Amino acid sequence: MKNKINEFKRGDKVRVASGVKDPDFGNNIEGWSGRIDEVDLLDNGSWIYHIALDKDTLSFFGEDYISKCENANLRYDYLCLDEKELELLNKNDHNKTGVLIA
């Protein structure tokens, strides 16, 4: 079982780590950023983070992606990711979002 102490907490500003794919559509989502809204400990001992995406990240979304999410009954403004898929952003870090998805 993994360590029960989570690395991130509610309110932390995080960025999706390099090489991470969208769990729903398989698109590259590295660099997306937002604030942790909720933290859950799964039965297997790993942490899952619910992230409200920030306006910088949302500004890259086109209508096609938003429609794709809505058609699948998914929120386009929210992500749920594992701890190893995230990195903490310092206040001095700039948003490195740059992946445009369809």
Protein Blocks (a to p, Z undefined) as FASTA:
>chain_A
ZZfbdfbdehiacdddehiacfklopafehiacddfbdcddfkopacddddddfklmmmp
cfklmmmmmmnopafkbccddfklpccddfkbccfbfbdcZZ
